[in-house]
C-alpha cells in the first residue's frame, strides 16, 4: 500500500519524507486554508520535497473554469495531480485532463457507482471518504470493498485512494481489503508505529543492555 499524507503543512511533510514513508501528498481547499499560505506557493514547495504525486484541487465547479485552473496548477511541477470533484463537470474535466497526460484524483466519492464513473473517465485515483461515511452510521470500509470488486471485475487501472482516514484501524482495514493508497493525517500516520508491547519490550532490552556495561560503538 502506498502512503500519502493529507496535509499542506510543509514541516510535517518534510519530517515524514525524511523517514522514507511518503509516496505522495494530498491537499484540499480546507488544508490550504489551514496552512495560511498561497496555494501556488505552498504546493510548489511540497512538490520540491516529495517525488510522488501531489494532489492540488481546483476550486471551480464548472468545466471550463476547472480546465483553466487545472492549466495553472499543472504548471507548478511535473508531479502535480489535479484534483477534481465527483460531478458531471468534474468527470468531463477528468477525461480531458487524463487524455492530455495529466494525473487526476477524483475526490468526494461516496458510492461505488460514482467510483465506476471515475474509472470510466480515466481517473488516476479515486478518493472514497471513509470517515465521513462512518459518520452517517454506515461502514465506510464496505465502500472500499465494493470499489475493489468492481475495479477488479473490469481490470480498471484507477487506484483506490482511501481518504478521510481517522484511525489506525482505518489504515489496516483498507490495506486488508486491497486499497492501493491511503492518504493519512500526519498524526495518524505516525501512530501506525505505536504499540504498548513494543514500548515495553524496548524498555526491558535497554535496561538489560545497561546492566552488561557494554558499548557497540
C-alpha positions as CSV (number, residue, x, y, z in Angstrom):
1,X,0.0,0.0,0.0
2,X,1.2,3.5,-0.8
3,X,1.1,6.1,1.9
4,X,0.2,9.7,1.1
5,X,0.0,12.3,3.8
6,X,-3.1,14.5,3.9
7,X,-1.8,17.9,4.8
8,X,-0.4,21.2,3.4
9,X,2.0,21.6,6.4
10,X,5.4,21.6,5.0
11,X,7.1,20.8,8.3
12,X,5.1,17.6,8.7
13,X,5.7,16.6,5.1
14,X,9.5,17.1,5.4
15,X,9.6,15.0,8.5
16,X,7.7,12.1,7.1
17,X,9.5,12.2,3.8
18,X,12.9,12.1,5.6
19,X,11.7,8.9,7.3
20,X,11.2,7.4,3.9
21,X,7.5,6.7,4.5
22,X,5.9,9.0,1.9
23,X,4.7,8.1,-1.6
24,X,2.8,11.3,-2.2
25,X,0.7,14.2,-0.7
26,X,-2.9,15.2,-0.9
27,X,-4.2,18.7,-0.3
28,X,-7.6,20.4,-0.5
29,X,-9.0,23.9,0.0
30,X,-9.5,23.3,3.7
31,X,-5.9,22.2,4.2
32,X,-4.7,25.2,2.1
33,X,-6.7,27.5,4.4
34,X,-5.2,25.9,7.4
35,X,-1.6,26.4,6.1
36,X,-2.3,30.2,5.8
37,X,-0.3,30.3,2.5
38,X,-0.9,30.8,-1.2
39,X,-1.9,27.6,-2.9
40,X,0.7,28.1,-5.6
41,X,3.5,28.9,-3.2
42,X,2.8,26.0,-0.7
43,X,2.1,23.5,-3.4
44,X,5.3,24.3,-5.3
45,X,7.3,23.8,-2.0
46,X,5.6,20.5,-1.4
47,X,6.4,19.3,-4.9
48,X,10.0,20.1,-4.3
49,X,10.1,17.9,-1.2
50,X,8.1,14.8,-2.4
51,X,8.9,12.9,-5.6
52,X,5.4,11.2,-5.8
53,X,2.0,12.7,-6.8
54,X,0.9,15.9,-5.1
55,X,-2.8,16.5,-5.4
56,X,-3.8,20.1,-5.9
57,X,-7.6,20.7,-6.1
58,X,-9.4,23.0,-8.4
59,X,-11.9,25.4,-6.7
60,X,-14.2,25.7,-9.7
61,X,-17.4,23.7,-10.2
62,X,-17.9,24.3,-13.9
63,X,-15.9,22.5,-16.6
64,X,-14.4,25.5,-18.4
65,X,-13.2,27.1,-15.3
66,X,-11.9,23.8,-13.9
67,X,-9.8,23.4,-17.0
68,X,-8.4,27.0,-16.7
69,X,-7.5,26.3,-13.0
70,X,-6.0,22.9,-13.9
71,X,-3.8,24.6,-16.5
72,X,-2.4,26.9,-13.8
73,X,-1.9,24.1,-11.2
74,X,-0.3,21.7,-13.7
75,X,2.4,24.1,-14.4
76,X,3.6,24.1,-10.7
77,X,5.6,20.9,-11.1
78,X,5.7,17.6,-13.0
79,X,4.4,15.6,-10.1
80,X,1.1,17.6,-9.7
81,X,-2.0,15.5,-9.7
82,X,-5.1,17.6,-10.5
83,X,-7.9,17.0,-8.0
84,X,-11.5,17.4,-9.2
85,X,-14.9,16.8,-7.6
86,X,-17.0,13.8,-8.5
87,X,-19.6,15.7,-10.5
88,X,-20.5,15.6,-14.2
89,X,-18.3,18.6,-14.9
90,X,-15.6,17.1,-12.8
91,X,-15.7,13.8,-14.7
92,X,-15.6,15.7,-18.0
93,X,-12.5,17.5,-16.8
94,X,-11.0,14.3,-15.6
95,X,-11.4,12.7,-19.1
96,X,-9.9,15.7,-20.8
97,X,-7.0,16.0,-18.4
98,X,-6.1,12.3,-18.4
99,X,-6.4,12.2,-22.1
100,X,-3.8,15.0,-22.2
101,X,-1.4,13.0,-20.0
102,X,-2.2,14.6,-16.6
103,X,-2.7,12.6,-13.3
104,X,-6.2,13.2,-11.9
105,X,-7.6,12.5,-8.4
106,X,-11.4,12.4,-8.4
107,X,-12.4,13.3,-4.9
108,X,-15.6,13.3,-2.7
109,X,-16.6,9.7,-3.7
110,X,-19.4,8.2,-1.6
111,X,-20.7,5.4,-3.7
112,X,-19.5,2.5,-5.8
113,X,-21.3,3.8,-8.9
114,X,-19.5,7.2,-8.6
115,X,-16.3,5.3,-8.5
116,X,-17.2,3.3,-11.6
117,X,-17.9,6.6,-13.5
118,X,-14.5,7.9,-12.3
119,X,-12.7,4.8,-13.6
120,X,-14.5,5.1,-17.0
121,X,-13.4,8.8,-17.1
122,X,-9.8,7.6,-16.8
123,X,-9.1,8.8,-13.2
124,X,-5.6,8.1,-11.9
125,X,-7.0,7.9,-8.3
126,X,-10.5,7.7,-6.8
127,X,-10.9,9.1,-3.3
128,X,-13.7,7.4,-1.3
129,X,-14.2,9.2,2.1
130,X,-14.3,6.5,4.7
131,X,-14.6,8.7,7.8
132,X,-17.5,10.8,6.5
133,X,-19.4,7.6,5.6
134,X,-18.8,6.3,9.1
135,X,-20.3,9.5,10.4
136,X,-23.6,8.5,8.7
137,X,-23.7,5.2,10.6
138,X,-22.5,3.2,7.6
139,X,-19.3,1.2,7.4
140,X,-17.0,3.2,5.1
141,X,-14.9,0.0,4.5
142,X,-17.9,-1.6,2.7
143,X,-17.4,1.1,0.0
144,X,-13.7,0.3,-0.4
145,X,-14.6,-3.4,-0.8
146,X,-17.3,-2.7,-3.4
147,X,-15.0,-0.5,-5.4
148,X,-12.2,-3.1,-5.2
149,X,-14.5,-5.8,-6.6
150,X,-15.8,-3.6,-9.4
151,X,-12.3,-2.4,-10.5
152,X,-11.0,-6.0,-10.4
153,X,-14.0,-7.2,-12.4
154,X,-13.1,-5.0,-15.3
155,X,-9.4,-4.5,-14.8
156,X,-9.7,-0.8,-14.3
157,X,-6.3,0.8,-13.6
158,X,-7.7,3.6,-11.4
159,X,-6.1,3.4,-8.0
160,X,-8.3,3.3,-4.9
161,X,-7.1,6.1,-2.6
162,X,-8.7,5.6,0.8
163,X,-9.4,9.1,2.2
164,X,-10.9,10.7,5.3
165,X,-8.9,8.3,7.4
166,X,-9.2,8.9,11.1
167,X,-7.8,5.9,12.8
168,X,-5.0,3.3,12.6
169,X,-7.7,0.7,12.1
170,X,-8.9,2.5,9.1
171,X,-5.5,2.1,7.5
172,X,-5.3,-1.6,8.5
173,X,-8.8,-2.4,7.2
174,X,-8.2,-0.5,3.9
175,X,-4.9,-2.5,3.4
176,X,-6.7,-5.8,4.1
177,X,-9.4,-5.0,1.6
178,X,-6.8,-4.0,-1.0
179,X,-6.9,-0.2,-1.3
180,X,-4.0,0.9,-3.4
181,X,-3.3,4.1,-1.4
182,X,-4.2,5.6,2.0
183,X,-4.0,9.3,2.5
184,X,-3.4,9.8,6.2
185,X,-3.2,12.8,8.5
186,X,0.3,13.2,9.9
187,X,-0.5,12.2,13.5
188,X,-2.3,9.1,12.4
189,X,0.5,8.1,10.1
190,X,3.0,8.4,12.9
191,X,0.7,6.4,15.2
192,X,1.0,3.3,12.9
193,X,4.3,2.5,14.5
194,X,2.9,2.6,18.1
195,X,2.2,-0.5,20.2
196,X,2.4,-0.8,24.0
197,X,4.2,-4.1,23.8
198,X,6.9,-2.6,21.5
199,X,7.5,0.2,24.1
200,X,7.6,-2.3,27.0
201,X,9.9,-4.7,25.1
202,X,12.3,-1.9,24.2
203,X,12.3,-0.7,27.8
204,X,13.3,-4.2,29.0
205,X,16.0,-4.6,26.4
206,X,17.6,-1.2,27.2
207,X,17.6,-2.0,30.9
208,X,19.3,-5.3,30.4
209,X,21.8,-3.8,28.0
210,X,22.7,-1.2,30.6
211,X,23.5,-4.0,33.0
212,X,26.0,-5.5,30.6
213,X,28.2,-2.4,30.8
214,X,29.0,-2.8,27.1
215,X,29.0,-0.4,24.1
216,X,28.7,-1.2,20.5
217,X,30.1,2.0,19.1
